[in-house]
């Protein structure tokens, strides 16, 4: 059976963290589907795929935290810019 490619196609390069998160979540879903279809005699492959799924979930979590931090930083910058304008 040929190997299944689970990464995004080369022509599609996600540019924002939101897009990267969506691509990683799609990849996790595909891997989880494949893991559930594996038989008992493929336990090594199942363990390897579960490890990759855990790694992807960690990447997703880290990207979401970075995104939230960026939003908070942007909000505080907007507040500083708007503060002098509200005093007028």
SULWOHU-V518030 format. One record per backbone hydrogen bond with DSSP energy under -0.5 kcal/mol. CO is the residue of the C=O (numbers start at 1). NH is the residue of the N-H. If there is no record, write none. Layout:
co,nh
CO,NH
CO,NH
This chain:
co,nh
4,6
9,12
11,13
12,14
16,20
17,21
18,22
19,23
20,24
21,25
22,26
23,27
24,28
25,29
26,30
27,31
28,32
29,33
30,34
31,35
32,36
33,37
34,37
34,38
35,38
39,42
40,43
42,46
43,47
44,48
45,49
46,50
47,51
48,52
49,53
50,54
51,55
52,56
53,57
54,58
55,59
56,60
57,61
58,62
59,63
60,64
61,65
62,66
63,67
64,68
65,69
66,70
67,71
68,72
69,73
70,74
71,75
72,76
73,77
74,78
75,79
76,80
77,81
78,82
79,83
80,84
81,85
82,86
83,87
85,88
